[in-house]
Amino acid sequence: MEKNILEICCYNLDSALVAADAGADRVELCADPGAGGTTPGIGLIKAVRKKIGIELFPLYGSAAGIFIFGRRVRRDAA
């Protein structure tokens, strides 16, 4: 049986630390929540990676509402 994975979307170091402490399996790191999430800066990515002991997945989007998943690109309907 596959284990469910709890991924928490975080927008800063503090929320990533709370997610890790609360038992998340991984963090999806984003920036600019008002725009629906964009790629976080390299400084934030490095800071979070250094401080949490769980998997980190930075969101990669070329613009607000456009997200890249491997080789597929999805435009958010919002």
PDB file as gemmi writes it, atoms N, CA and C in Angstrom:
CRYST1    1.000    1.000    1.000  90.00  90.00  90.00 P 1                      
ATOM      1  N   MET A   1       0.847  -1.177   0.000  1.00  0.00           N  
ATOM      2  CA  MET A   1       0.000   0.000   0.000  1.00  0.00           C  
ATOM      3  C   MET A   1       0.896   1.245   0.000  1.00  0.00           C  
ATOM      4  N   GLU A   2       0.589   2.206  -0.883  1.00  0.00           N  
ATOM      5  CA  GLU A   2       1.359   3.427  -0.965  1.00  0.00           C  
ATOM      6  C   GLU A   2       1.062   4.334   0.228  1.00  0.00           C  
ATOM      7  N   LYS A   3       2.110   5.003   0.681  1.00  0.00           N  
ATOM      8  CA  LYS A   3       1.965   5.961   1.769  1.00  0.00           C  
ATOM      9  C   LYS A   3       1.515   7.299   1.201  1.00  0.00           C  
ATOM     10  N   ASN A   4       0.542   7.912   1.824  1.00  0.00           N  
ATOM     11  CA  ASN A   4       0.148   9.263   1.430  1.00  0.00           C  
ATOM     12  C   ASN A   4       1.265  10.222   1.792  1.00  0.00           C  
ATOM     13  N   ILE A   5       1.469  11.229   0.959  1.00  0.00           N  
ATOM     14  CA  ILE A   5       2.501  12.231   1.189  1.00  0.00           C  
ATOM     15  C   ILE A   5       1.826  13.559   1.461  1.00  0.00           C  
ATOM     16  N   LEU A   6       2.223  14.187   2.554  1.00  0.00           N  
ATOM     17  CA  LEU A   6       1.680  15.494   2.911  1.00  0.00           C  
ATOM     18  C   LEU A   6       2.652  16.575   2.437  1.00  0.00           C  
ATOM     19  N   GLU A   7       2.205  17.351   1.455  1.00  0.00           N  
ATOM     20  CA  GLU A   7       2.996  18.461   0.924  1.00  0.00           C  
ATOM     21  C   GLU A   7       2.299  19.751   1.308  1.00  0.00           C  
ATOM     22  N   ILE A   8       3.052  20.673   1.896  1.00  0.00           N  
ATOM     23  CA  ILE A   8       2.496  21.944   2.333  1.00  0.00           C  
ATOM     24  C   ILE A   8       3.094  23.057   1.484  1.00  0.00           C  
ATOM     25  N   CYS A   9       2.244  23.932   0.968  1.00  0.00           N  
ATOM     26  CA  CYS A   9       2.682  25.090   0.202  1.00  0.00           C  
ATOM     27  C   CYS A   9       3.084  26.191   1.185  1.00  0.00           C  
ATOM     28  N   CYS A  10       4.312  26.686   1.042  1.00  0.00           N  
ATOM     29  CA  CYS A  10       4.833  27.709   1.948  1.00  0.00           C  
ATOM     30  C   CYS A  10       5.374  28.888   1.147  1.00  0.00           C  
ATOM     31  N   TYR A  11       5.285  30.072   1.736  1.00  0.00           N  
ATOM     32  CA  TYR A  11       5.720  31.287   1.062  1.00  0.00           C  
ATOM     33  C   TYR A  11       6.884  31.980   1.752  1.00  0.00           C  
ATOM     34  N   ASN A  12       7.381  31.416   2.852  1.00  0.00           N  
ATOM     35  CA  ASN A  12       8.520  32.011   3.552  1.00  0.00           C  
ATOM     36  C   ASN A  12       9.176  30.959   4.446  1.00  0.00           C  
ATOM     37  N   LEU A  13      10.306  31.319   5.031  1.00  0.00           N  
ATOM     38  CA  LEU A  13      11.050  30.393   5.869  1.00  0.00           C  
ATOM     39  C   LEU A  13      10.239  29.972   7.094  1.00  0.00           C  
ATOM     40  N   ASP A  14       9.581  30.923   7.736  1.00  0.00           N  
ATOM     41  CA  ASP A  14       8.812  30.592   8.943  1.00  0.00           C  
ATOM     42  C   ASP A  14       7.738  29.548   8.670  1.00  0.00           C  
ATOM     43  N   SER A  15       7.002  29.706   7.578  1.00  0.00           N  
ATOM     44  CA  SER A  15       5.938  28.733   7.296  1.00  0.00           C  
ATOM     45  C   SER A  15       6.529  27.375   6.912  1.00  0.00           C  
ATOM     46  N   ALA A  16       7.692  27.369   6.272  1.00  0.00           N  
ATOM     47  CA  ALA A  16       8.346  26.095   5.951  1.00  0.00           C  
ATOM     48  C   ALA A  16       8.796  25.375   7.213  1.00  0.00           C  
ATOM     49  N   LEU A  17       9.300  26.124   8.175  1.00  0.00           N  
ATOM     50  CA  LEU A  17       9.706  25.519   9.453  1.00  0.00           C  
ATOM     51  C   LEU A  17       8.504  24.955  10.198  1.00  0.00           C  
ATOM     52  N   VAL A  18       7.387  25.680  10.198  1.00  0.00           N  
ATOM     53  CA  VAL A  18       6.163  25.194  10.842  1.00  0.00           C  
ATOM     54  C   VAL A  18       5.687  23.923  10.156  1.00  0.00           C  
ATOM     55  N   ALA A  19       5.694  23.898   8.825  1.00  0.00           N  
ATOM     56  CA  ALA A  19       5.261  22.710   8.081  1.00  0.00           C  
ATOM     57  C   ALA A  19       6.128  21.504   8.426  1.00  0.00           C  
ATOM     58  N   ALA A  20       7.440  21.693   8.452  1.00  0.00           N  
ATOM     59  CA  ALA A  20       8.347  20.588   8.779  1.00  0.00           C  
ATOM     60  C   ALA A  20       8.119  20.100  10.207  1.00  0.00           C  
ATOM     61  N   ASP A  21       7.977  21.033  11.147  1.00  0.00           N  
ATOM     62  CA  ASP A  21       7.748  20.663  12.553  1.00  0.00           C  
ATOM     63  C   ASP A  21       6.404  19.976  12.761  1.00  0.00           C  
ATOM     64  N   ALA A  22       5.426  20.284  11.899  1.00  0.00           N  
ATOM     65  CA  ALA A  22       4.076  19.713  12.036  1.00  0.00           C  
ATOM     66  C   ALA A  22       3.945  18.351  11.360  1.00  0.00           C  
ATOM     67  N   GLY A  23       5.010  17.886  10.716  1.00  0.00           N  
ATOM     68  CA  GLY A  23       4.970  16.538  10.156  1.00  0.00           C  
ATOM     69  C   GLY A  23       4.811  16.448   8.646  1.00  0.00           C  
ATOM     70  N   ALA A  24       4.963  17.567   7.941  1.00  0.00           N  
ATOM     71  CA  ALA A  24       4.877  17.508   6.476  1.00  0.00           C  
ATOM     72  C   ALA A  24       5.996  16.623   5.930  1.00  0.00           C  
ATOM     73  N   ASP A  25       5.723  15.939   4.830  1.00  0.00           N  
ATOM     74  CA  ASP A  25       6.742  15.126   4.165  1.00  0.00           C  
ATOM     75  C   ASP A  25       7.606  15.970   3.242  1.00  0.00           C  
ATOM     76  N   ARG A  26       7.013  17.033   2.699  1.00  0.00           N  
ATOM     77  CA  ARG A  26       7.765  17.925   1.828  1.00  0.00           C  
ATOM     78  C   ARG A  26       7.088  19.287   1.772  1.00  0.00           C  
ATOM     79  N   VAL A  27       7.875  20.274   1.334  1.00  0.00           N  
ATOM     80  CA  VAL A  27       7.409  21.650   1.210  1.00  0.00           C  
ATOM     81  C   VAL A  27       7.464  22.055  -0.253  1.00  0.00           C  
ATOM     82  N   GLU A  28       6.372  22.653  -0.731  1.00  0.00           N  
ATOM     83  CA  GLU A  28       6.383  23.321  -2.027  1.00  0.00           C  
ATOM     84  C   GLU A  28       6.592  24.793  -1.721  1.00  0.00           C  
ATOM     85  N   LEU A  29       7.721  25.342  -2.155  1.00  0.00           N  
ATOM     86  CA  LEU A  29       8.076  26.720  -1.846  1.00  0.00           C  
ATOM     87  C   LEU A  29       7.686  27.635  -2.994  1.00  0.00           C  
ATOM     88  N   CYS A  30       6.935  28.674  -2.666  1.00  0.00           N  
ATOM     89  CA  CYS A  30       6.419  29.613  -3.664  1.00  0.00           C  
ATOM     90  C   CYS A  30       6.705  31.040  -3.207  1.00  0.00           C  
ATOM     91  N   ALA A  31       6.509  31.977  -4.104  1.00  0.00           N  
ATOM     92  CA  ALA A  31       6.573  33.392  -3.776  1.00  0.00           C  
ATOM     93  C   ALA A  31       5.296  34.058  -4.296  1.00  0.00           C  
ATOM     94  N   ASP A  32       5.039  35.248  -3.856  1.00  0.00           N  
ATOM     95  CA  ASP A  32       3.935  36.085  -4.333  1.00  0.00           C  
ATOM     96  C   ASP A  32       2.577  35.384  -4.325  1.00  0.00           C  
ATOM     97  N   PRO A  33       2.051  35.121  -3.127  1.00  0.00           N  
ATOM     98  CA  PRO A  33       0.756  34.433  -3.056  1.00  0.00           C  
ATOM     99  C   PRO A  33      -0.377  35.232  -3.705  1.00  0.00           C  
ATOM    100  N   GLY A  34      -0.276  36.559  -3.742  1.00  0.00           N  
ATOM    101  CA  GLY A  34      -1.312  37.377  -4.361  1.00  0.00           C  
ATOM    102  C   GLY A  34      -1.447  37.131  -5.856  1.00  0.00           C  
ATOM    103  N   ALA A  35      -0.357  36.671  -6.471  1.00  0.00           N  
ATOM    104  CA  ALA A  35      -0.374  36.369  -7.905  1.00  0.00           C  
ATOM    105  C   ALA A  35      -0.654  34.900  -8.161  1.00  0.00           C  
ATOM    106  N   GLY A  36      -0.949  34.154  -7.102  1.00  0.00           N  
ATOM    107  CA  GLY A  36      -1.221  32.727  -7.259  1.00  0.00           C  
ATOM    108  C   GLY A  36       0.006  31.853  -7.152  1.00  0.00           C  
ATOM    109  N   GLY A  37       1.141  32.452  -6.795  1.00  0.00           N  
ATOM    110  CA  GLY A  37       2.379  31.699  -6.615  1.00  0.00           C  
ATOM    111  C   GLY A  37       3.306  31.850  -7.806  1.00  0.00           C  
ATOM    112  N   THR A  38       4.537  32.246  -7.516  1.00  0.00           N  
ATOM    113  CA  THR A  38       5.569  32.356  -8.538  1.00  0.00           C  
ATOM    114  C   THR A  38       6.846  31.719  -8.001  1.00  0.00           C  
ATOM    115  N   THR A  39       7.869  31.674  -8.818  1.00  0.00           N  
ATOM    116  CA  THR A  39       9.133  31.063  -8.415  1.00  0.00           C  
ATOM    117  C   THR A  39       9.788  31.899  -7.321  1.00  0.00           C  
ATOM    118  N   PRO A  40      10.175  31.254  -6.201  1.00  0.00           N  
ATOM    119  CA  PRO A  40      10.850  31.998  -5.139  1.00  0.00           C  
ATOM    120  C   PRO A  40      12.281  32.345  -5.539  1.00  0.00           C  
ATOM    121  N   GLY A  41      12.842  33.348  -4.899  1.00  0.00           N  
ATOM    122  CA  GLY A  41      14.223  33.743  -5.152  1.00  0.00           C  
ATOM    123  C   GLY A  41      15.207  32.696  -4.645  1.00  0.00           C  
ATOM    124  N   ILE A  42      16.396  32.708  -5.216  1.00  0.00           N  
ATOM    125  CA  ILE A  42      17.412  31.723  -4.849  1.00  0.00           C  
ATOM    126  C   ILE A  42      17.818  31.859  -3.382  1.00  0.00           C  
ATOM    127  N   GLY A  43      17.797  33.070  -2.843  1.00  0.00           N  
ATOM    128  CA  GLY A  43      18.139  33.255  -1.431  1.00  0.00           C  
ATOM    129  C   GLY A  43      17.169  32.546  -0.509  1.00  0.00           C  
ATOM    130  N   LEU A  44      15.881  32.636  -0.813  1.00  0.00           N  
ATOM    131  CA  LEU A  44      14.865  31.954  -0.008  1.00  0.00           C  
ATOM    132  C   LEU A  44      14.991  30.445  -0.163  1.00  0.00           C  
ATOM    133  N   ILE A  45      15.214  29.981  -1.376  1.00  0.00           N  
ATOM    134  CA  ILE A  45      15.370  28.543  -1.604  1.00  0.00           C  
ATOM    135  C   ILE A  45      16.536  28.004  -0.778  1.00  0.00           C  
ATOM    136  N   LYS A  46      17.677  28.690  -0.815  1.00  0.00           N  
ATOM    137  CA  LYS A  46      18.852  28.237  -0.057  1.00  0.00           C  
ATOM    138  C   LYS A  46      18.606  28.271   1.440  1.00  0.00           C  
ATOM    139  N   ALA A  47      17.945  29.315   1.928  1.00  0.00           N  
ATOM    140  CA  ALA A  47      17.674  29.430   3.368  1.00  0.00           C  
ATOM    141  C   ALA A  47      16.771  28.305   3.854  1.00  0.00           C  
ATOM    142  N   VAL A  48      15.721  28.022   3.090  1.00  0.00           N  
ATOM    143  CA  VAL A  48      14.792  26.958   3.489  1.00  0.00           C  
ATOM    144  C   VAL A  48      15.472  25.598   3.406  1.00  0.00           C  
ATOM    145  N   ARG A  49      16.215  25.359   2.328  1.00  0.00           N  
ATOM    146  CA  ARG A  49      16.903  24.074   2.174  1.00  0.00           C  
ATOM    147  C   ARG A  49      17.867  23.812   3.339  1.00  0.00           C  
ATOM    148  N   LYS A  50      18.510  24.882   3.804  1.00  0.00           N  
ATOM    149  CA  LYS A  50      19.480  24.773   4.900  1.00  0.00           C  
ATOM    150  C   LYS A  50      18.804  24.453   6.241  1.00  0.00           C  
ATOM    151  N   LYS A  51      17.570  24.920   6.416  1.00  0.00           N  
ATOM    152  CA  LYS A  51      16.914  24.838   7.725  1.00  0.00           C  
ATOM    153  C   LYS A  51      15.947  23.669   7.907  1.00  0.00           C  
ATOM    154  N   ILE A  52      15.398  23.126   6.827  1.00  0.00           N  
ATOM    155  CA  ILE A  52      14.429  22.040   7.004  1.00  0.00           C  
ATOM    156  C   ILE A  52      15.073  20.711   6.626  1.00  0.00           C  
ATOM    157  N   GLY A  53      14.620  19.664   7.237  1.00  0.00           N  
ATOM    158  CA  GLY A  53      15.175  18.336   6.976  1.00  0.00           C  
ATOM    159  C   GLY A  53      14.268  17.460   6.135  1.00  0.00           C  
ATOM    160  N   ILE A  54      13.366  18.066   5.388  1.00  0.00           N  
ATOM    161  CA  ILE A  54      12.456  17.313   4.528  1.00  0.00           C  
ATOM    162  C   ILE A  54      12.643  17.779   3.086  1.00  0.00           C  
ATOM    163  N   GLU A  55      11.991  17.082   2.156  1.00  0.00           N  
ATOM    164  CA  GLU A  55      12.117  17.432   0.744  1.00  0.00           C  
ATOM    165  C   GLU A  55      11.598  18.840   0.476  1.00  0.00           C  
ATOM    166  N   LEU A  56      12.256  19.520  -0.457  1.00  0.00           N  
ATOM    167  CA  LEU A  56      11.871  20.869  -0.842  1.00  0.00           C  
ATOM    168  C   LEU A  56      11.654  20.912  -2.347  1.00  0.00           C  
ATOM    169  N   PHE A  57      10.496  21.396  -2.747  1.00  0.00           N  
ATOM    170  CA  PHE A  57      10.154  21.529  -4.156  1.00  0.00           C  
ATOM    171  C   PHE A  57       9.825  22.991  -4.438  1.00  0.00           C  
ATOM    172  N   PRO A  58      10.788  23.770  -4.942  1.00  0.00           N  
ATOM    173  CA  PRO A  58      10.459  25.142  -5.328  1.00  0.00           C  
ATOM    174  C   PRO A  58       9.526  25.135  -6.540  1.00  0.00           C  
ATOM    175  N   LEU A  59       8.555  26.008  -6.539  1.00  0.00           N  
ATOM    176  CA  LEU A  59       7.645  26.146  -7.670  1.00  0.00           C  
ATOM    177  C   LEU A  59       8.388  26.851  -8.797  1.00  0.00           C  
ATOM    178  N   TYR A  60       8.296  26.308  -9.989  1.00  0.00           N  
ATOM    179  CA  TYR A  60       8.904  26.952 -11.155  1.00  0.00           C  
ATOM    180  C   TYR A  60       7.788  27.399 -12.078  1.00  0.00           C  
ATOM    181  N   GLY A  61       7.614  28.703 -12.161  1.00  0.00           N  
ATOM    182  CA  GLY A  61       6.608  29.270 -13.048  1.00  0.00           C  
ATOM    183  C   GLY A  61       7.201  30.464 -13.771  1.00  0.00           C  
ATOM    184  N   SER A  62       6.976  30.554 -15.039  1.00  0.00           N  
ATOM    185  CA  SER A  62       7.557  31.651 -15.800  1.00  0.00           C  
ATOM    186  C   SER A  62       6.828  32.969 -15.571  1.00  0.00           C  
ATOM    187  N   ALA A  63       5.585  32.899 -15.108  1.00  0.00           N  
ATOM    188  CA  ALA A  63       4.795  34.090 -14.793  1.00  0.00           C  
ATOM    189  C   ALA A  63       3.642  33.651 -13.891  1.00  0.00           C  
ATOM    190  N   ALA A  64       2.993  34.606 -13.262  1.00  0.00           N  
ATOM    191  CA  ALA A  64       1.865  34.274 -12.392  1.00  0.00           C  
ATOM    192  C   ALA A  64       0.827  33.483 -13.174  1.00  0.00           C  
ATOM    193  N   GLY A  65       0.427  32.352 -12.629  1.00  0.00           N  
ATOM    194  CA  GLY A  65      -0.614  31.534 -13.243  1.00  0.00           C  
ATOM    195  C   GLY A  65      -0.114  30.516 -14.246  1.00  0.00           C  
ATOM    196  N   ILE A  66       1.187  30.483 -14.524  1.00  0.00           N  
ATOM    197  CA  ILE A  66       1.747  29.504 -15.450  1.00  0.00           C  
ATOM    198  C   ILE A  66       2.734  28.642 -14.675  1.00  0.00           C  
ATOM    199  N   PHE A  67       2.493  27.338 -14.639  1.00  0.00           N  
ATOM    200  CA  PHE A  67       3.302  26.438 -13.830  1.00  0.00           C  
ATOM    201  C   PHE A  67       3.920  25.361 -14.702  1.00  0.00           C  
ATOM    202  N   ILE A  68       5.130  24.979 -14.362  1.00  0.00           N  
ATOM    203  CA  ILE A  68       5.856  23.980 -15.130  1.00  0.00           C  
ATOM    204  C   ILE A  68       5.945  22.701 -14.309  1.00  0.00           C  
ATOM    205  N   PHE A  69       5.465  21.592 -14.870  1.00  0.00           N  
ATOM    206  CA  PHE A  69       5.501  20.288 -14.226  1.00  0.00           C  
ATOM    207  C   PHE A  69       6.284  19.357 -15.130  1.00  0.00           C  
ATOM    208  N   GLY A  70       7.575  19.198 -14.873  1.00  0.00           N  
ATOM    209  CA  GLY A  70       8.388  18.367 -15.745  1.00  0.00           C  
ATOM    210  C   GLY A  70       8.409  18.961 -17.136  1.00  0.00           C  
ATOM    211  N   ARG A  71       7.919  18.215 -18.116  1.00  0.00           N  
ATOM    212  CA  ARG A  71       7.910  18.707 -19.494  1.00  0.00           C  
ATOM    213  C   ARG A  71       6.582  19.350 -19.885  1.00  0.00           C  
ATOM    214  N   ARG A  72       5.602  19.273 -19.003  1.00  0.00           N  
ATOM    215  CA  ARG A  72       4.291  19.845 -19.317  1.00  0.00           C  
ATOM    216  C   ARG A  72       4.168  21.233 -18.720  1.00  0.00           C  
ATOM    217  N   VAL A  73       3.462  22.110 -19.370  1.00  0.00           N  
ATOM    218  CA  VAL A  73       3.170  23.434 -18.852  1.00  0.00           C  
ATOM    219  C   VAL A  73       1.655  23.551 -18.715  1.00  0.00           C  
ATOM    220  N   ARG A  74       1.216  24.045 -17.584  1.00  0.00           N  
ATOM    221  CA  ARG A  74      -0.224  24.201 -17.367  1.00  0.00           C  
ATOM    222  C   ARG A  74      -0.501  25.661 -17.035  1.00  0.00           C  
ATOM    223  N   ARG A  75      -1.471  26.236 -17.708  1.00  0.00           N  
ATOM    224  CA  ARG A  75      -1.884  27.602 -17.397  1.00  0.00           C  
ATOM    225  C   ARG A  75      -3.059  27.509 -16.420  1.00  0.00           C  
ATOM    226  N   ASP A  76      -2.898  28.171 -15.300  1.00  0.00           N  
ATOM    227  CA  ASP A  76      -3.949  28.151 -14.280  1.00  0.00           C  
ATOM    228  C   ASP A  76      -5.171  28.900 -14.793  1.00  0.00           C  
ATOM    229  N   ALA A  77      -6.335  28.370 -14.498  1.00  0.00           N  
ATOM    230  CA  ALA A  77      -7.591  28.961 -14.981  1.00  0.00           C  
ATOM    231  C   ALA A  77      -7.945  30.242 -14.219  1.00  0.00           C  
ATOM    232  N   ALA A  78      -7.350  30.429 -13.052  1.00  0.00           N  
ATOM    233  CA  ALA A  78      -7.706  31.600 -12.230  1.00  0.00           C  
ATOM    234  C   ALA A  78      -7.175  32.890 -12.791  1.00  0.00           C  
TER     235      ALA A  78                                                      
END                                                                             
